[in-house]
Structure formats: C-alpha cells, structure tokens
C-alpha cells in the first residue's frame, strides 16, 4: 500500500470534489485548488486539476470563460452547467452511500 493512501482515494473522487466546489458559484483554478486544500483534500497541483477541469468541460458538466485581467494574466473561470448540477446530485448521493458502506465495514456496523 502507498505511504499515503489518500492520493489513491482522491483519484476516485476528485471530479466529484471539483463539482462540489463549484456548487455555490464560479471559480478559477488556483481558487479551486485552495478550496480543495482547505476542505482537507491536500494540495492539488495544476497538472492534476486542469485535466479534471478540461474533462468536466468536455463532458458538459462545467463551462469555462476566459477573462482578461487589468493587472496580471487573465483567468479561466469555471461554473457548473445544469448537467453538472444533476451529476453532482446523483454522484454525490452515490458517493455518500458508498462512504456509509465503507464506514460500516470499518466500524463493524457500529454507529
């Protein structure tokens, strides 16, 4: 088993975590990475995050808009589409069921 199994767990849930991070409004990559880190998922590097965002955009779950900045480089802002909101609701419910099943296994069915 890897030294930190969270990296493997994150691979399976990062798309869902990104969708959840966009639930309350649009955001750009650095801001999303910061929110994921603050949520306890650890630092997500751009080489991991941007392919996820591109995949979600190609799937029609998020849409992106580039905005030039007065100072510094422009940013690409991402927001959920209606399909993204539906996917978040469906996949979120499935994840919670899966989480509960694992929790029951780990605790011997207690709690």
C-alpha positions as CSV (number, residue, x, y, z in Angstrom):
1,X,0.0,0.0,0.0
2,X,1.2,3.5,-0.8
3,X,2.7,5.6,2.0
4,X,-0.3,7.9,1.9
5,X,-3.4,6.1,0.6
6,X,-5.3,9.4,0.3
7,X,-3.7,10.0,-3.1
8,X,-5.4,6.9,-4.5
9,X,-8.7,7.8,-2.8
10,X,-8.5,11.3,-4.3
11,X,-8.2,9.9,-7.8
12,X,-11.7,8.3,-7.5
13,X,-13.4,11.4,-6.0
14,X,-11.6,14.4,-7.4
15,X,-14.1,15.0,-10.2
16,X,-16.9,15.0,-7.7
17,X,-15.0,17.3,-5.3
18,X,-14.4,19.8,-8.1
19,X,-18.1,19.8,-9.0
20,X,-19.0,20.3,-5.3
21,X,-16.5,23.2,-5.1
22,X,-18.3,24.9,-7.9
23,X,-21.8,24.4,-6.4
24,X,-22.0,27.9,-5.0
25,X,-20.7,29.8,-8.0
26,X,-17.9,30.2,-10.4
27,X,-14.2,29.9,-9.6
28,X,-10.8,29.7,-11.3
29,X,-8.1,27.1,-11.0
30,X,-6.0,28.5,-8.2
31,X,-9.1,29.3,-6.1
32,X,-10.4,25.8,-6.6
33,X,-7.1,24.2,-5.6
34,X,-7.1,26.4,-2.5
35,X,-10.7,25.4,-1.6
36,X,-9.9,21.7,-2.1
37,X,-6.9,22.1,0.2
38,X,-8.9,23.9,2.8
39,X,-11.5,21.2,2.7
40,X,-8.8,18.7,3.7
41,X,-8.0,17.1,0.4
42,X,-4.4,18.3,0.4
43,X,-2.6,20.4,-2.3
44,X,-3.9,19.6,-5.8
45,X,-1.3,20.6,-8.3
46,X,-2.3,22.2,-11.6
47,X,-1.1,19.2,-13.5
48,X,-3.8,17.2,-11.8
49,X,-6.5,19.9,-11.5
50,X,-6.6,21.3,-15.0
51,X,-7.0,17.9,-16.8
52,X,-10.0,17.3,-14.5
53,X,-11.5,20.7,-15.4
54,X,-10.9,20.0,-19.1
55,X,-12.6,16.6,-18.8
56,X,-15.6,18.0,-16.9
57,X,-15.9,20.8,-19.6
58,X,-15.7,18.2,-22.4
59,X,-18.5,16.2,-20.7
60,X,-20.6,19.3,-20.5
61,X,-20.6,19.4,-16.7
62,X,-18.8,22.7,-16.4
63,X,-18.4,25.6,-18.7
64,X,-15.4,27.9,-18.8
65,X,-14.9,31.6,-19.7
66,X,-11.6,33.3,-20.1
67,X,-11.5,36.8,-18.7
68,X,-8.6,39.3,-19.2
69,X,-7.4,41.0,-16.0
70,X,-6.5,44.6,-15.6
71,X,-3.3,43.5,-14.0
72,X,-1.5,40.2,-14.4
73,X,-2.6,37.3,-16.5
74,X,-6.2,36.6,-17.4
75,X,-8.0,33.7,-15.8
76,X,-10.3,31.0,-16.9
77,X,-13.4,30.9,-14.8
78,X,-15.4,27.6,-14.4
79,X,-19.1,27.2,-13.4
80,X,-21.5,24.3,-13.2
81,X,-23.9,23.7,-16.0
82,X,-27.4,22.2,-15.4
83,X,-25.9,18.8,-16.3
84,X,-23.1,19.4,-13.8
85,X,-25.6,20.1,-11.1
86,X,-27.5,17.0,-11.9
87,X,-24.3,14.9,-12.0
88,X,-23.3,16.4,-8.6
89,X,-26.6,15.4,-7.1
90,X,-26.6,11.9,-8.5
91,X,-22.9,11.1,-8.0
92,X,-22.9,12.8,-4.6
93,X,-25.7,10.6,-3.4
94,X,-23.9,7.5,-4.7
95,X,-20.6,8.6,-3.0
96,X,-22.4,9.1,0.3
97,X,-23.9,5.6,0.0
98,X,-20.5,4.1,-0.7
99,X,-18.9,6.1,2.1
100,X,-21.5,4.7,4.5
101,X,-20.9,1.2,3.4
102,X,-17.1,1.6,4.0
103,X,-17.8,3.3,7.3
104,X,-20.0,0.3,8.4
105,X,-17.2,-2.1,7.4
106,X,-14.6,-0.2,9.3
107,X,-16.6,0.2,12.4
108,X,-18.1,-3.3,12.4
109,X,-21.5,-1.9,11.8
110,X,-21.5,0.3,14.9
111,X,-22.8,3.9,15.0
